[in-house]
Amino acid sequence: MLTGEVGTGKTTVSRKLLQDLSDDTQTAVILNPTLSAIELLATVCDELGIRYETNTHSLKVFTDKILNKLADNHANGINTVLIIDEAQHLMPEVLEQLRLLTNLETTREKLLKVVLIGQPELQQLLRRIELRQLAQRVTARYHLLPLTKAEVALYVAHRLQVANGNPSIFTPTSLSSLFQISGGIPRVINLLCDRAMTLAYTLQKPLITHQLVTAASYQVLGEDIVQQRQKELWQRIFVGSFVASIVVGLLVGGLYA
């Protein structure tokens, strides 16, 4: 299971996964999981090249066909992987149907590997009591976090180098503003950098300053959102400083006690 906030790069990670899979792996990718159990099984059949009658409305028929396909793939040395994006939209009964599909296994491994990709709500969904059996079968959980301030600078530099650009066009203060406003979300960083560079080109400025990043953020996100994010940042800084001062006070007081 791979989770992360909107724009943290979950889809990019899944694409990289698909690129790196070996030739002996057959994948079924579902990008729109707002499906019923029947529709999900039909989509899996479509992705795996399984033929079925168009008027089929039986869970058992679809399930049997998929299980036969999994057994055939295993006999031929082929791994089968099901990747579901935006999995937080899956209904509980559909997730339970997925669990039933993973029941087919050898003495050593499952014949169907399932990768669930979604927003943090997916974690909450799997905590439901009726889905505890599925939750127990999740063998690996990863959560993508926003980039740190240092990582934002490295990320921007990397993107510019790939494009044969000059990473130094972003000043240190502009990178700080970029981190504060974007919250370290790669998708927002991309939008802000693109707009800031467009503004710099329009104004014939050789460097991207924090003023240009702020102006770009007003255009991309809106003034209200930018001000709210800056307010939240200063609140976090204030709380952190307040807690630190209390800790220091207690330590100093302890020395003189």
CYANA upper distance limits for C-alpha pairs under 8 A (distance plus 0.5 A):
  1 MET  CA    115 VAL  CA      6.25
  1 MET  CA    116 LEU  CA      5.23
  1 MET  CA    117 ILE  CA      6.41
  1 MET  CA    138 VAL  CA      7.37
  1 MET  CA    140 ALA  CA      6.77
  1 MET  CA    141 ARG  CA      5.35
  1 MET  CA    142 TYR  CA      6.73
  2 LEU  CA     10 LYS  CA      7.76
  2 LEU  CA    115 VAL  CA      8.05
  2 LEU  CA    116 LEU  CA      6.71
  2 LEU  CA    117 ILE  CA      5.27
  2 LEU  CA    118 GLY  CA      7.00
  2 LEU  CA    141 ARG  CA      6.56
  2 LEU  CA    142 TYR  CA      5.37
  2 LEU  CA    143 HIS  CA      6.29
  2 LEU  CA    144 LEU  CA      7.99
  3 THR  CA     10 LYS  CA      7.66
  3 THR  CA    117 ILE  CA      6.29
  3 THR  CA    118 GLY  CA      5.46
  3 THR  CA    119 GLN  CA      5.69
  3 THR  CA    120 PRO  CA      6.12
  3 THR  CA    122 LEU  CA      7.75
  3 THR  CA    123 GLN  CA      8.18
  3 THR  CA    141 ARG  CA      8.46
  3 THR  CA    142 TYR  CA      6.82
  3 THR  CA    143 HIS  CA      5.22
  3 THR  CA    144 LEU  CA      6.70
  4 GLY  CA      8 THR  CA      6.65
  4 GLY  CA      9 GLY  CA      8.38
  4 GLY  CA     10 LYS  CA      7.19
  4 GLY  CA    118 GLY  CA      7.22
  4 GLY  CA    119 GLN  CA      5.63
  4 GLY  CA    120 PRO  CA      6.29
  4 GLY  CA    143 HIS  CA      5.84
  4 GLY  CA    144 LEU  CA      5.17
  4 GLY  CA    145 LEU  CA      6.97
  5 GLU  CA    119 GLN  CA      5.96
  5 GLU  CA    120 PRO  CA      6.92
  5 GLU  CA    144 LEU  CA      7.92
  5 GLU  CA    145 LEU  CA      8.05
  5 GLU  CA    146 PRO  CA      8.49
  6 VAL  CA    119 GLN  CA      7.20
  7 GLY  CA    185 ILE  CA      6.34
  7 GLY  CA    186 PRO  CA      6.62
  7 GLY  CA    187 ARG  CA      5.34
  7 GLY  CA    188 VAL  CA      7.61
  8 THR  CA    144 LEU  CA      6.95
  8 THR  CA    145 LEU  CA      7.43
  8 THR  CA    146 PRO  CA      6.63
  8 THR  CA    185 ILE  CA      5.87
  8 THR  CA    186 PRO  CA      6.16
  8 THR  CA    187 ARG  CA      7.26
  9 GLY  CA     13 VAL  CA      6.75
  9 GLY  CA    144 LEU  CA      8.17
  9 GLY  CA    186 PRO  CA      7.44
  9 GLY  CA    187 ARG  CA      8.06
 10 LYS  CA     14 SER  CA      6.84
 10 LYS  CA    117 ILE  CA      7.48
 10 LYS  CA    118 GLY  CA      8.09
 10 LYS  CA    144 LEU  CA      7.93
 11 THR  CA     15 ARG  CA      6.71
 11 THR  CA     85 ASP  CA      8.03
 12 THR  CA     16 LYS  CA      6.78
 13 VAL  CA     17 LEU  CA      6.70
 14 SER  CA     18 LEU  CA      6.78
 15 ARG  CA     19 GLN  CA      6.79
 16 LYS  CA     20 ASP  CA      6.76
 17 LEU  CA     21 LEU  CA      6.78
 21 LEU  CA     25 THR  CA      7.08
 24 ASP  CA     77 GLY  CA      7.47
 24 ASP  CA     78 ILE  CA      5.41
 24 ASP  CA     79 ASN  CA      6.75
 25 THR  CA     78 ILE  CA      5.92
 25 THR  CA     79 ASN  CA      5.04
 25 THR  CA     80 THR  CA      6.29
 25 THR  CA     81 VAL  CA      7.66
 26 GLN  CA     48 LEU  CA      7.89
 26 GLN  CA     78 ILE  CA      7.32
 26 GLN  CA     79 ASN  CA      6.61
 26 GLN  CA     80 THR  CA      5.44
 26 GLN  CA     81 VAL  CA      6.78
 27 THR  CA     47 GLU  CA      8.02
 27 THR  CA     48 LEU  CA      7.71
 27 THR  CA     80 THR  CA      6.35
 27 THR  CA     81 VAL  CA      5.25
 27 THR  CA     82 LEU  CA      6.27
 27 THR  CA     83 ILE  CA      7.80
 28 ALA  CA     44 VAL  CA      6.75
 28 ALA  CA     47 GLU  CA      5.41
 28 ALA  CA     48 LEU  CA      6.54
 28 ALA  CA     80 THR  CA      8.37
 28 ALA  CA     81 VAL  CA      6.77
 28 ALA  CA     82 LEU  CA      5.25
 28 ALA  CA     83 ILE  CA      6.66
 29 VAL  CA     47 GLU  CA      7.41
 29 VAL  CA     82 LEU  CA      6.50
 29 VAL  CA     83 ILE  CA      5.31
 29 VAL  CA     84 ILE  CA      6.48
 29 VAL  CA     85 ASP  CA      8.31
 30 ILE  CA     43 THR  CA      8.03
 30 ILE  CA     44 VAL  CA      8.33
 30 ILE  CA     82 LEU  CA      8.31
 30 ILE  CA     83 ILE  CA      6.74
 30 ILE  CA     84 ILE  CA      5.31
 30 ILE  CA     85 ASP  CA      6.75
 31 LEU  CA     84 ILE  CA      6.67
 31 LEU  CA     85 ASP  CA      5.54
 31 LEU  CA     86 GLU  CA      7.37
 32 ASN  CA     84 ILE  CA      8.49
 32 ASN  CA     85 ASP  CA      7.57
 32 ASN  CA     86 GLU  CA      7.52
 33 PRO  CA     40 LEU  CA      7.95
 33 PRO  CA     84 ILE  CA      7.45
 33 PRO  CA     85 ASP  CA      7.69
 33 PRO  CA     86 GLU  CA      7.20
 33 PRO  CA     87 ALA  CA      6.80
 33 PRO  CA     89 HIS  CA      6.77
 33 PRO  CA     90 LEU  CA      6.27
 34 THR  CA     89 HIS  CA      6.41
 34 THR  CA     90 LEU  CA      6.55
 34 THR  CA     91 MET  CA      8.23
 35 LEU  CA     39 GLU  CA      6.01
 35 LEU  CA     40 LEU  CA      6.21
 35 LEU  CA     90 LEU  CA      7.74
 35 LEU  CA     91 MET  CA      8.41
 35 LEU  CA     94 VAL  CA      8.32
 36 SER  CA     40 LEU  CA      6.56
 36 SER  CA     91 MET  CA      8.13
 36 SER  CA     94 VAL  CA      6.91
 37 ALA  CA     41 LEU  CA      6.83
 37 ALA  CA     59 LEU  CA      8.21
 37 ALA  CA     93 GLU  CA      7.38
 37 ALA  CA     94 VAL  CA      5.30
 37 ALA  CA     97 GLN  CA      7.12
 38 ILE  CA     42 ALA  CA      6.68
 38 ILE  CA     57 HIS  CA      7.34
 38 ILE  CA     58 SER  CA      7.87
 38 ILE  CA     59 LEU  CA      6.56
 38 ILE  CA     62 PHE  CA      8.35
 39 GLU  CA     43 THR  CA      6.57
 40 LEU  CA     44 VAL  CA      6.73
 40 LEU  CA     94 VAL  CA      7.94
 41 LEU  CA     45 CYS  CA      6.72
 41 LEU  CA     59 LEU  CA      8.20
 41 LEU  CA     62 PHE  CA      6.58
 41 LEU  CA     63 THR  CA      7.59
 42 ALA  CA     46 ASP  CA      6.76
 42 ALA  CA     62 PHE  CA      7.30
 43 THR  CA     47 GLU  CA      6.67
 44 VAL  CA     48 LEU  CA      6.65
 44 VAL  CA     66 ILE  CA      8.34
 44 VAL  CA     82 LEU  CA      8.43
 45 CYS  CA     49 GLY  CA      6.45
 45 CYS  CA     50 ILE  CA      5.23
 45 CYS  CA     51 ARG  CA      7.55
 45 CYS  CA     52 TYR  CA      8.47
 45 CYS  CA     62 PHE  CA      8.10
 45 CYS  CA     65 LYS  CA      8.41
 45 CYS  CA     66 ILE  CA      7.13
 46 ASP  CA     50 ILE  CA      6.51
 46 ASP  CA     51 ARG  CA      8.03
 50 ILE  CA     65 LYS  CA      7.75
 50 ILE  CA     66 ILE  CA      7.97
 50 ILE  CA     69 LYS  CA      8.01
 52 TYR  CA     56 THR  CA      7.63
 52 TYR  CA     62 PHE  CA      8.37
 56 THR  CA     61 VAL  CA      8.10
 58 SER  CA     62 PHE  CA      7.06
 59 LEU  CA     63 THR  CA      6.45
 60 LYS  CA     64 ASP  CA      6.42
 61 VAL  CA     65 LYS  CA      6.77
 62 PHE  CA     66 ILE  CA      6.73
 63 THR  CA     67 LEU  CA      6.57
 63 THR  CA    101 LEU  CA      7.71
 64 ASP  CA     68 ASN  CA      6.59
 65 LYS  CA     69 LYS  CA      6.75
 66 ILE  CA     70 LEU  CA      6.70
 67 LEU  CA     71 ALA  CA      6.70
 67 LEU  CA    101 LEU  CA      7.77
 67 LEU  CA    104 LEU  CA      7.62
 68 ASN  CA     72 ASP  CA      6.67
 69 LYS  CA     73 ASN  CA      6.61
 70 LEU  CA     74 HIS  CA      6.67
 70 LEU  CA     80 THR  CA      7.37
 70 LEU  CA    111 LEU  CA      6.52
 70 LEU  CA    112 LEU  CA      7.37
 71 ALA  CA     75 ALA  CA      6.69
 71 ALA  CA    111 LEU  CA      7.66
 72 ASP  CA     76 ASN  CA      6.77
 73 ASN  CA     77 GLY  CA      6.70
 73 ASN  CA     78 ILE  CA      5.26
 73 ASN  CA     79 ASN  CA      7.10
 73 ASN  CA     80 THR  CA      7.66
 74 HIS  CA     78 ILE  CA      5.85
 74 HIS  CA     79 ASN  CA      6.95
 74 HIS  CA    111 LEU  CA      7.21
 79 ASN  CA    111 LEU  CA      7.70
 79 ASN  CA    112 LEU  CA      8.03
 80 THR  CA    111 LEU  CA      7.24
 80 THR  CA    112 LEU  CA      5.85
 80 THR  CA    113 LYS  CA      6.85
 81 VAL  CA    112 LEU  CA      6.36
 81 VAL  CA    113 LYS  CA      5.24
 81 VAL  CA    114 VAL  CA      6.33
 81 VAL  CA    115 VAL  CA      7.97
 82 LEU  CA    112 LEU  CA      7.65
 82 LEU  CA    113 LYS  CA      6.64
 82 LEU  CA    114 VAL  CA      5.23
 82 LEU  CA    115 VAL  CA      6.65
 83 ILE  CA    114 VAL  CA      6.41
 83 ILE  CA    115 VAL  CA      5.20
 83 ILE  CA    116 LEU  CA      6.68
 83 ILE  CA    117 ILE  CA      8.06
 84 ILE  CA    114 VAL  CA      8.24
 84 ILE  CA    115 VAL  CA      6.75
 84 ILE  CA    116 LEU  CA      5.67
 84 ILE  CA    117 ILE  CA      6.52
 85 ASP  CA    116 LEU  CA      6.96
 85 ASP  CA    117 ILE  CA      5.28
 85 ASP  CA    118 GLY  CA      6.57
 86 GLU  CA    116 LEU  CA      8.48
 86 GLU  CA    117 ILE  CA      6.36
 86 GLU  CA    118 GLY  CA      5.00
 86 GLU  CA    119 GLN  CA      7.44
 87 ALA  CA    116 LEU  CA      6.34
 87 ALA  CA    117 ILE  CA      6.08
 87 ALA  CA    118 GLY  CA      5.42
 87 ALA  CA    119 GLN  CA      8.28
 87 ALA  CA    122 LEU  CA      7.12
 88 GLN  CA    117 ILE  CA      8.39
 88 GLN  CA    118 GLY  CA      5.85
 88 GLN  CA    119 GLN  CA      6.74
 88 GLN  CA    120 PRO  CA      8.33
 88 GLN  CA    121 GLU  CA      6.30
 88 GLN  CA    122 LEU  CA      4.86
 88 GLN  CA    125 LEU  CA      7.61
 90 LEU  CA     94 VAL  CA      6.80
 90 LEU  CA     95 LEU  CA      7.02
 91 MET  CA     95 LEU  CA      6.89
 92 PRO  CA     96 GLU  CA      6.71
 92 PRO  CA    125 LEU  CA      8.46
 92 PRO  CA    130 GLU  CA      8.39
 92 PRO  CA    131 LEU  CA      7.60
 93 GLU  CA     97 GLN  CA      6.81
 94 VAL  CA     98 LEU  CA      6.88
 95 LEU  CA     99 ARG  CA      6.88
 95 LEU  CA    131 LEU  CA      8.14
 95 LEU  CA    134 LEU  CA      8.14
 96 GLU  CA    100 LEU  CA      6.93
 96 GLU  CA    131 LEU  CA      7.37
 96 GLU  CA    134 LEU  CA      7.57
 97 GLN  CA    101 LEU  CA      6.94
 98 LEU  CA    102 THR  CA      7.11
 99 ARG  CA    103 ASN  CA      7.28
 99 ARG  CA    133 GLN  CA      8.34
 99 ARG  CA    134 LEU  CA      6.22
101 LEU  CA    112 LEU  CA      7.90
102 THR  CA    110 LYS  CA      7.01
102 THR  CA    111 LEU  CA      7.56
102 THR  CA    112 LEU  CA      6.21
102 THR  CA    113 LYS  CA      7.96
103 ASN  CA    110 LYS  CA      8.00
104 LEU  CA    110 LYS  CA      6.91
104 LEU  CA    111 LEU  CA      6.56
104 LEU  CA    112 LEU  CA      8.11
105 GLU  CA    109 GLU  CA      6.22
105 GLU  CA    110 LYS  CA      4.77
105 GLU  CA    111 LEU  CA      5.72
105 GLU  CA    112 LEU  CA      8.49
106 THR  CA    110 LYS  CA      6.88
106 THR  CA    111 LEU  CA      7.71
118 GLY  CA    122 LEU  CA      6.41
120 PRO  CA    124 GLN  CA      7.61
121 GLU  CA    125 LEU  CA      6.71
122 LEU  CA    126 LEU  CA      6.86
123 GLN  CA    127 ARG  CA      7.10
124 GLN  CA    128 ARG  CA      7.69
125 LEU  CA    131 LEU  CA      8.50
126 LEU  CA    131 LEU  CA      6.30
126 LEU  CA    132 ARG  CA      7.32
126 LEU  CA    134 LEU  CA      7.98
126 LEU  CA    135 ALA  CA      6.13
127 ARG  CA    131 LEU  CA      7.39
127 ARG  CA    132 ARG  CA      7.13
127 ARG  CA    135 ALA  CA      7.69
128 ARG  CA    132 ARG  CA      7.03
131 LEU  CA    135 ALA  CA      6.75
132 ARG  CA    136 GLN  CA      6.63
133 GLN  CA    137 ARG  CA      7.19
134 LEU  CA    138 VAL  CA      7.39
146 PRO  CA    183 GLY  CA      7.39
146 PRO  CA    184 GLY  CA      5.18
146 PRO  CA    185 ILE  CA      5.69
146 PRO  CA    186 PRO  CA      7.97
147 LEU  CA    151 GLU  CA      5.95
147 LEU  CA    152 VAL  CA      6.35
147 LEU  CA    183 GLY  CA      8.24
147 LEU  CA    184 GLY  CA      4.86
147 LEU  CA    185 ILE  CA      6.98
147 LEU  CA    186 PRO  CA      7.90
148 THR  CA    152 VAL  CA      6.62
148 THR  CA    179 PHE  CA      8.22
148 THR  CA    184 GLY  CA      6.60
149 LYS  CA    153 ALA  CA      7.20
149 LYS  CA    176 SER  CA      7.58
149 LYS  CA    179 PHE  CA      6.27
149 LYS  CA    184 GLY  CA      7.68
150 ALA  CA    154 LEU  CA      6.96
151 GLU  CA    155 TYR  CA      6.36
152 VAL  CA    156 VAL  CA      6.67
152 VAL  CA    175 LEU  CA      7.88
152 VAL  CA    178 LEU  CA      8.48
152 VAL  CA    179 PHE  CA      6.92
152 VAL  CA    184 GLY  CA      6.95
153 ALA  CA    157 ALA  CA      6.69
153 ALA  CA    175 LEU  CA      6.72
154 LEU  CA    158 HIS  CA      6.55
155 TYR  CA    159 ARG  CA      6.75
156 VAL  CA    160 LEU  CA      6.76
156 VAL  CA    167 PRO  CA      7.68
157 ALA  CA    161 GLN  CA      6.61
157 ALA  CA    166 ASN  CA      8.38
157 ALA  CA    167 PRO  CA      5.22
157 ALA  CA    168 SER  CA      8.37
158 HIS  CA    162 VAL  CA      6.67
158 HIS  CA    167 PRO  CA      8.26
159 ARG  CA    163 ALA  CA      6.94
160 LEU  CA    164 ASN  CA      6.73
160 LEU  CA    165 GLY  CA      5.23
160 LEU  CA    166 ASN  CA      6.70
160 LEU  CA    167 PRO  CA      6.16
161 GLN  CA    165 GLY  CA      5.78
161 GLN  CA    166 ASN  CA      7.13
161 GLN  CA    167 PRO  CA      7.18
169 ILE  CA    206 PRO  CA      7.48
169 ILE  CA    207 LEU  CA      5.20
169 ILE  CA    208 ILE  CA      6.24
170 PHE  CA    174 SER  CA      6.57
170 PHE  CA    175 LEU  CA      7.04
170 PHE  CA    207 LEU  CA      6.57
170 PHE  CA    208 ILE  CA      5.26
170 PHE  CA    209 THR  CA      7.12
171 THR  CA    175 LEU  CA      6.91
171 THR  CA    207 LEU  CA      7.40
171 THR  CA    208 ILE  CA      6.69
171 THR  CA    209 THR  CA      6.32
171 THR  CA    210 HIS  CA      8.08
172 PRO  CA    176 SER  CA      6.84
173 THR  CA    177 SER  CA      6.75
173 THR  CA    209 THR  CA      7.33
173 THR  CA    210 HIS  CA      6.11
174 SER  CA    178 LEU  CA      6.51
174 SER  CA    208 ILE  CA      7.05
174 SER  CA    209 THR  CA      5.40
174 SER  CA    210 HIS  CA      4.27
174 SER  CA    211 GLN  CA      8.01
174 SER  CA    212 LEU  CA      8.34
174 SER  CA    213 VAL  CA      6.75
175 LEU  CA    179 PHE  CA      6.67
175 LEU  CA    210 HIS  CA      7.88
176 SER  CA    180 GLN  CA      6.73
176 SER  CA    210 HIS  CA      8.32
177 SER  CA    181 ILE  CA      6.53
177 SER  CA    210 HIS  CA      6.34
177 SER  CA    213 VAL  CA      7.30
177 SER  CA    214 THR  CA      7.73
178 LEU  CA    182 SER  CA      6.32
178 LEU  CA    189 ILE  CA      7.40
178 LEU  CA    192 LEU  CA      8.00
178 LEU  CA    210 HIS  CA      8.25
178 LEU  CA    213 VAL  CA      7.00
179 PHE  CA    183 GLY  CA      6.06
179 PHE  CA    184 GLY  CA      5.98
179 PHE  CA    189 ILE  CA      8.41
180 GLN  CA    184 GLY  CA      8.11
180 GLN  CA    229 ARG  CA      7.99
180 GLN  CA    230 GLN  CA      7.30
180 GLN  CA    233 LEU  CA      7.54
181 ILE  CA    217 SER  CA      7.91
181 ILE  CA    226 VAL  CA      6.76
181 ILE  CA    229 ARG  CA      6.72
181 ILE  CA    230 GLN  CA      7.18
182 SER  CA    186 PRO  CA      8.42
182 SER  CA    188 VAL  CA      6.05
182 SER  CA    189 ILE  CA      6.33
182 SER  CA    192 LEU  CA      8.45
184 GLY  CA    188 VAL  CA      8.41
184 GLY  CA    189 ILE  CA      7.63
185 ILE  CA    189 ILE  CA      6.69
186 PRO  CA    190 ASN  CA      6.66
187 ARG  CA    191 LEU  CA      6.98
188 VAL  CA    192 LEU  CA      6.61
189 ILE  CA    193 CYS  CA      6.50
190 ASN  CA    194 ASP  CA      6.58
191 LEU  CA    195 ARG  CA      6.74
191 LEU  CA    220 VAL  CA      7.64
192 LEU  CA    196 ALA  CA      6.44
192 LEU  CA    213 VAL  CA      7.21
192 LEU  CA    216 ALA  CA      6.38
192 LEU  CA    217 SER  CA      6.50
192 LEU  CA    220 VAL  CA      7.36
193 CYS  CA    197 MET  CA      6.55
193 CYS  CA    213 VAL  CA      7.85
193 CYS  CA    216 ALA  CA      8.46
194 ASP  CA    198 THR  CA      6.76
195 ARG  CA    199 LEU  CA      6.68
195 ARG  CA    216 ALA  CA      5.94
195 ARG  CA    220 VAL  CA      8.14
196 ALA  CA    200 ALA  CA      6.66
196 ALA  CA    208 ILE  CA      7.29
196 ALA  CA    212 LEU  CA      6.08
196 ALA  CA    213 VAL  CA      5.92
196 ALA  CA    215 ALA  CA      8.05
196 ALA  CA    216 ALA  CA      5.68
197 MET  CA    201 TYR  CA      6.61
197 MET  CA    208 ILE  CA      7.28
198 THR  CA    202 THR  CA      6.67
199 LEU  CA    203 LEU  CA      6.58
199 LEU  CA    212 LEU  CA      7.47
199 LEU  CA    216 ALA  CA      7.97
200 ALA  CA    204 GLN  CA      6.20
200 ALA  CA    205 LYS  CA      5.32
200 ALA  CA    206 PRO  CA      7.54
200 ALA  CA    207 LEU  CA      7.63
200 ALA  CA    208 ILE  CA      6.94
200 ALA  CA    212 LEU  CA      7.62
201 TYR  CA    205 LYS  CA      6.77
201 TYR  CA    206 PRO  CA      8.47
208 ILE  CA    212 LEU  CA      6.64
208 ILE  CA    213 VAL  CA      7.68
209 THR  CA    213 VAL  CA      6.99
210 HIS  CA    214 THR  CA      6.59
211 GLN  CA    215 ALA  CA      6.63
212 LEU  CA    216 ALA  CA      6.50
213 VAL  CA    217 SER  CA      6.60
214 THR  CA    218 TYR  CA      6.89
215 ALA  CA    219 GLN  CA      7.10
216 ALA  CA    220 VAL  CA      6.63
217 SER  CA    221 LEU  CA      5.94
217 SER  CA    222 GLY  CA      7.25
217 SER  CA    223 GLU  CA      8.06
217 SER  CA    226 VAL  CA      7.24
218 TYR  CA    222 GLY  CA      4.96
218 TYR  CA    223 GLU  CA      5.26
218 TYR  CA    226 VAL  CA      7.24
219 GLN  CA    223 GLU  CA      8.25
221 LEU  CA    225 ILE  CA      6.70
221 LEU  CA    226 VAL  CA      7.19
222 GLY  CA    226 VAL  CA      6.96
223 GLU  CA    227 GLN  CA      6.63
224 ASP  CA    228 GLN  CA      6.63
225 ILE  CA    229 ARG  CA      6.69
226 VAL  CA    230 GLN  CA      6.72
227 GLN  CA    231 LYS  CA      6.56
228 GLN  CA    232 GLU  CA      6.69
229 ARG  CA    233 LEU  CA      6.67
230 GLN  CA    234 TRP  CA      6.80
231 LYS  CA    235 GLN  CA      6.70
232 GLU  CA    236 ARG  CA      6.77
233 LEU  CA    237 ILE  CA      6.78
234 TRP  CA    238 PHE  CA      6.52
235 GLN  CA    239 VAL  CA      6.61
236 ARG  CA    240 GLY  CA      6.53
237 ILE  CA    241 SER  CA      6.58
238 PHE  CA    242 PHE  CA      6.53
239 VAL  CA    243 VAL  CA      6.64
240 GLY  CA    244 ALA  CA      6.60
241 SER  CA    245 SER  CA      6.61
242 PHE  CA    246 ILE  CA      6.87
243 VAL  CA    247 VAL  CA      6.79
244 ALA  CA    248 VAL  CA      6.66
245 SER  CA    249 GLY  CA      6.52
246 ILE  CA    250 LEU  CA      6.68
247 VAL  CA    251 LEU  CA      6.73
248 VAL  CA    252 VAL  CA      6.61
249 GLY  CA    253 GLY  CA      6.43
250 LEU  CA    254 GLY  CA      6.51
251 LEU  CA    255 LEU  CA      6.89
252 VAL  CA    256 TYR  CA      7.15
253 GLY  CA    257 ALA  CA      6.57
